[in-house]
Amino acid sequence: MKAAVLESLKNIKVKEIETPECREGEVLLELKACGICRTDMKCFTRGQRDLKMPRILGHEITGTVARVETVGKKEKAEKAEKTKNGTYGLDGLSKSKELEKIKTGDRLQVSPGITCGECDYCLQGRDNLCNHLRIMGFNYNGGFAQYLLVPARGVENGVLNKIPPHLSFKEASMTEPLACCINMQESLQIEPGNTVLIFGGGRLGILNAKLARTKGAEKIILIEPEEKRFLGAKEAKEFDYYINPLKTDALGDVMKITKHKGADVVIPCCPDPEAFNSGLQMAAKRGSLGYFSGITPADNSTQIDINLIHYKEIYVSGGYGCSINHNKTALELLASGTIKVKDMLGRTIGLDEIEKGLHMVENMTELSVTVLY
């Protein structure tokens, strides 16, 4: 099969490698669409804490089932007996409940986190915080290839979600980023009538705006300094107010819009520490700020006034990735049309153009970039 392999930093090669062998309990997908995330770009340029190279990146994954490897009744009985007698460990017996739902040709979206399914976080439905979390595209090979092997443990824990016929693979590849927004907003508890302030008019900023609207947000404010993104977000019409902080007094504008109260909810959707700092200044007393995007400090790193959290009693909540259930909810929102993403489907590229696509994401020249197969 053809795959884009990140061999070292800034060194990605599209080449022929062996198609993975599908073993007991595993599912082999023929990939159809995989979005390129800023995290993929970060892995390519700077690396990432969970990344092991060489690696096939890509975690916004959709495809069709090429092969399902099940276990016969006789083999199951034999393995059950051996597991009981201690011959096999935890992985010795394949739990077939989820596997039995999957058939060759099924259209699937993949929740990329492979979890243990047994720790406290997994049992609470917070499997994105699993102590043994392994992620496709970081610890396992991901979606920038013609085929993808989904590990048995992932199948057992329910990472495969069926895409309805009316939803395109490209639309369904937005499931994982939307799921990350759902995770963030769950803890922020947006209520009807709230004012929500979002930093960043890129893909995740717009998805957060769409999601906040479904929760009843009355006013949604965008702060975006990059002119092309500012104009693109205006065209999307998902926000009520648009502020370019390079051209106006952003703090003054936000206070005017909110009648000097500040925003009830603030979500920085960019890695600029200045957005985090400004967000604390613009949040209302007893408002909420979502730590949605990790900060990338500059050489002259902004000094964040965290005392504002104390003085204004601001609730700060982190949001890291997404759980299996967040992915299921996100796909349901897309399938039902509650959240529409057709207007966000930007550039489409082939696998051979992967490095070009990564640079598009780095330079923010497109709202979204998707590899289609």
C-alpha positions in Angstrom: 0.0 0.0 0.0 1.0 3.6 -0.4 1.6 5.6 2.9 3.1 8.9 4.0 5.7 8.0 6.6 7.2 10.6 8.9 10.7 9.3 9.2 12.2 12.2 11.2 11.3 15.8 11.9 10.4 17.6 8.6 11.1 14.4 6.7 8.0 12.8 5.4 8.1 10.3 2.5 5.3 8.8 0.5 6.3 5.3 -0.3 5.1 1.7 -0.8 5.0 -0.4 2.4 3.3 -3.6 3.3 -0.4 -3.6 3.9 -1.0 -4.5 7.6 -2.1 -8.1 8.3 -5.5 -8.2 9.9 -5.4 -10.5 12.9 -7.9 -11.8 15.4 -10.3 -9.1 16.7 -8.8 -6.4 14.4 -10.4 -4.4 11.5 -8.6 -3.3 8.4 -10.0 -0.1 6.8 -9.6 1.1 3.3 -9.3 4.8 3.9 -11.4 7.4 2.2 -10.8 10.7 3.8 -8.5 12.0 6.6 -8.3 15.6 7.7 -4.9 17.3 8.4 -4.8 18.9 11.9 -2.5 21.5 13.3 -1.3 18.8 15.6 -0.2 16.8 12.5 1.7 19.9 11.4 3.3 20.3 14.8 4.4 16.6 14.7 6.0 17.2 11.3 7.8 20.4 12.3 8.5 20.0 16.0 7.4 16.6 17.2 4.9 15.8 20.0 5.1 14.1 23.4 3.3 11.0 22.3 4.8 10.7 18.8 7.1 7.7 18.1 8.9 7.9 14.7 8.9 6.5 12.1 5.1 7.0 12.1 2.1 7.4 9.7 0.3 10.5 11.0 -3.4 11.4 10.7 -6.2 11.0 13.3 -9.3 12.5 11.6 -10.0 9.1 10.0 -12.8 7.7 7.8 -13.0 4.7 5.6 -14.7 1.4 4.6 -14.1 -2.0 6.1 -11.8 -4.1 3.9 -11.5 -7.0 6.3 -12.8 -8.1 9.7 -10.9 -10.9 11.5 -13.3 -12.8 13.9 -12.9 -15.9 16.0 -14.9 -19.1 15.4 -17.0 -20.6 18.2 -14.7 -23.5 18.8 -11.7 -21.2 19.0 -13.6 -18.9 21.4 -14.4 -21.8 23.7 -10.8 -23.0 23.7 -9.5 -19.6 24.4 -12.1 -19.0 27.2 -10.9 -22.2 28.9 -7.3 -21.3 28.5 -7.9 -17.7 29.8 -9.7 -19.1 32.9 -6.7 -21.4 33.5 -4.2 -18.6 33.2 -2.7 -19.6 29.9 -3.8 -16.3 28.3 -3.6 -12.8 29.6 -6.1 -10.0 29.3 -5.8 -9.9 25.5 -6.1 -13.6 25.1 -9.9 -13.7 24.7 -11.4 -11.4 22.1 -14.6 -9.8 23.2 -16.7 -10.1 20.1 -19.7 -7.8 21.0 -18.4 -4.7 19.1 -16.7 -6.8 16.4 -19.9 -8.6 15.5 -21.5 -5.2 14.6 -18.9 -4.6 11.9 -19.3 -5.9 8.4 -17.1 -5.7 5.2 -18.0 -2.6 3.3 -19.3 -0.6 6.3 -18.6 3.1 6.2 -16.8 4.1 9.4 -15.3 7.0 11.4 -12.6 6.2 13.9 -12.3 7.6 17.3 -8.4 7.7 17.4 -7.8 7.0 21.1 -7.0 3.4 22.0 -7.8 3.1 25.7 -7.5 0.3 28.3 -11.2 0.3 29.0 -10.6 -0.6 32.7 -9.1 2.4 34.6 -11.1 4.8 36.6 -11.1 7.4 33.8 -12.4 4.8 31.2 -15.1 3.6 33.5 -16.2 7.2 34.1 -16.4 7.8 30.3 -13.4 10.1 30.4 -11.2 7.7 28.4 -9.4 10.6 26.7 -7.6 10.8 30.1 -6.9 7.0 30.3 -3.6 6.3 32.0 -2.7 3.9 29.2 -4.0 6.0 26.3 -2.4 5.3 22.9 -3.4 7.4 19.9 -3.7 6.5 16.2 -1.3 8.8 14.3 1.0 9.1 17.4 1.5 5.7 19.1 -0.1 3.7 16.3 -0.1 4.4 12.6 -2.7 6.7 11.5 -4.8 7.8 8.5 -2.3 9.1 5.9 -2.2 5.8 4.1 -4.4 3.7 1.8 -5.1 1.2 4.6 -5.4 1.4 8.4 -5.3 -1.4 11.0 -7.6 -0.7 14.0 -6.3 -2.6 17.0 -8.5 -5.2 18.7 -8.6 -3.3 21.9 -9.9 -0.2 20.1 -12.5 -2.3 18.3 -13.6 -3.9 21.6 -13.9 -0.5 23.3 -16.1 1.0 20.5 -13.9 3.3 18.6 -15.6 2.5 15.3 -18.7 4.5 14.4 -20.9 3.9 11.4 -21.3 6.8 8.9 -24.9 7.1 7.5 -25.2 7.0 3.7 -26.2 10.7 3.3 -23.0 11.9 5.1 -19.9 12.2 2.9 -16.6 10.8 4.1 -15.2 14.3 3.9 -17.9 15.7 6.2 -17.5 12.7 8.6 -13.7 13.4 8.8 -14.8 16.5 10.8 -16.1 14.3 13.6 -12.9 14.2 15.7 -12.3 18.0 15.7 -16.0 18.6 16.6 -15.7 15.9 19.3 -12.8 17.9 20.8 -15.1 21.0 20.9 -17.8 19.0 22.6 -15.3 17.9 25.3 -14.3 21.5 25.9 -17.8 22.9 26.1 -19.1 20.1 28.4 -17.0 21.5 31.2 -17.7 25.1 30.4 -21.5 24.5 30.6 -22.7 27.2 28.2 -26.2 28.3 29.0 -29.0 30.0 27.0 -28.4 33.7 26.9 -24.6 33.5 27.5 -22.0 35.6 25.7 -19.3 33.5 24.3 -15.9 34.9 23.2 -13.8 32.9 20.8 -10.2 33.7 19.9 -9.3 32.3 16.4 -11.5 32.2 13.3 -10.0 28.9 12.0 -11.7 25.5 11.8 -11.9 24.9 15.5 -13.0 28.5 16.3 -15.9 28.1 13.8 -16.8 24.6 15.1 -16.9 26.0 18.7 -19.2 28.8 17.5 -21.5 26.4 15.8 -21.7 24.2 18.9 -22.2 27.1 21.3 -25.1 28.2 19.1 -26.8 24.9 19.6 -26.5 25.4 23.4 -28.3 28.7 23.2 -25.5 31.2 23.3 -27.0 34.6 22.6 -23.9 36.6 21.5 -20.8 35.0 20.0 -17.8 37.2 19.5 -14.8 36.5 17.4 -11.3 37.9 17.8 -9.0 37.2 14.9 -6.0 39.3 13.8 -5.2 37.5 10.6 -7.0 39.3 7.8 -7.8 36.3 5.5 -9.2 34.2 8.4 -11.1 37.3 9.7 -12.8 37.7 6.3 -13.4 34.0 5.9 -15.1 33.8 9.3 -17.2 36.8 8.5 -18.3 35.0 5.3 -19.2 31.9 7.4 -21.6 34.0 9.4 -21.3 32.0 12.6 -20.5 34.9 14.9 -22.4 38.0 15.9 -19.5 40.3 16.4 -16.1 40.4 14.6 -13.0 42.1 16.1 -9.6 42.5 14.6 -7.3 43.4 17.6 -4.7 44.9 15.3 -7.2 47.5 14.1 -9.3 48.3 17.2 -9.3 48.3 21.0 -10.5 44.7 21.4 -10.9 44.9 25.2 -12.9 48.1 24.9 -15.1 46.5 22.1 -15.8 43.4 24.2 -16.8 45.5 27.2 -19.0 47.7 25.1 -20.8 44.6 23.6 -21.2 43.0 27.0 -22.2 46.3 28.8 -19.0 46.3 30.8 -19.6 42.8 32.2 -17.2 40.8 30.1 -17.9 37.5 28.3 -19.5 34.6 30.2 -17.4 32.1 28.4 -14.0 32.5 26.7 -12.4 29.9 24.4 -9.0 30.6 23.0 -8.7 28.4 19.9 -5.1 29.2 19.1 -1.7 28.7 20.7 -0.9 32.4 21.2 -0.3 33.1 24.9 -1.6 36.7 24.3 -5.1 35.1 23.5 -5.0 33.4 26.9 -4.0 36.6 28.7 -6.5 38.7 26.8 -9.2 36.1 27.5 -8.7 36.5 31.3 -9.0 40.3 30.9 -12.2 40.0 28.8 -13.9 37.3 30.9 -16.7 38.3 33.2 -16.4 37.9 37.0 -17.2 34.3 37.7 -16.9 33.7 34.0 -15.4 30.6 32.4 -12.3 30.1 30.3 -11.6 27.0 28.4 -7.9 26.0 28.0 -8.6 24.4 24.7 -5.4 25.0 22.8 -1.9 24.4 24.2 0.2 27.5 24.4 3.2 27.9 22.2 5.5 30.4 23.9 7.3 32.9 21.7 10.9 34.1 22.5 9.4 37.2 24.1 6.7 35.2 25.8 3.7 37.2 27.1 3.4 37.4 30.8 0.0 35.9 31.7 -1.7 37.6 34.6 -3.0 34.5 36.3 -3.9 36.7 39.4 -7.0 37.7 37.4 -8.3 34.1 38.0 -8.2 34.9 41.7 -9.5 38.5 41.6 -12.4 37.7 39.2 -13.1 34.2 40.4 -12.7 32.9 36.9 -13.3 29.2 36.3 -10.6 27.7 34.1 -11.1 24.3 32.6 -8.8 22.2 30.5 -10.0 20.3 27.4 -7.7 17.6 26.1 -8.7 15.7 23.0 -12.0 13.8 23.1 -13.5 10.5 24.4 -15.1 7.7 22.4 -18.5 9.0 23.5 -17.6 12.5 22.3 -16.9 11.1 18.9 -20.3 9.3 18.8 -22.1 12.5 19.8 -20.2 14.5 17.2 -21.1 12.1 14.4 -24.7 12.2 15.5 -24.8 16.0 15.4 -23.3 15.9 11.9 -25.6 13.1 10.7 -28.8 14.9 12.0 -27.8 18.2 10.4 -27.8 19.9 13.8 -24.3 21.0 12.9 -23.5 21.4 9.3 -19.9 21.5 8.0 -20.2 21.5 4.2 -19.4 25.2 4.2 -16.1 24.4 6.0 -14.8 21.7 3.6 -11.9 23.6 2.0 -8.9 22.2 0.1 -8.8 18.5 -1.0 -5.4 16.9 -1.8 -4.1 13.5 -2.8 -1.7 11.5 -0.5 1.2 12.4 -2.8 0.7 16.1 -1.8 0.8 15.5 2.0 3.8 17.7 2.6 2.2 20.5 0.6 -0.9 20.0 2.7 1.0 20.2 6.0 2.5 23.5 4.9 -1.0 24.8 4.0 -2.1 24.1 7.5 1.1 25.7 8.9 0.6 28.9 6.9 -3.1 29.0 7.4 -3.9 29.4 3.7 -7.0 27.1 3.9 -9.8 26.7 6.4 -9.4 23.0 6.2 -7.2 20.5 4.3 -8.4 16.9 3.7 -6.6 14.0 2.1 -9.0 12.1 -0.2 -8.3 8.6 -1.5 
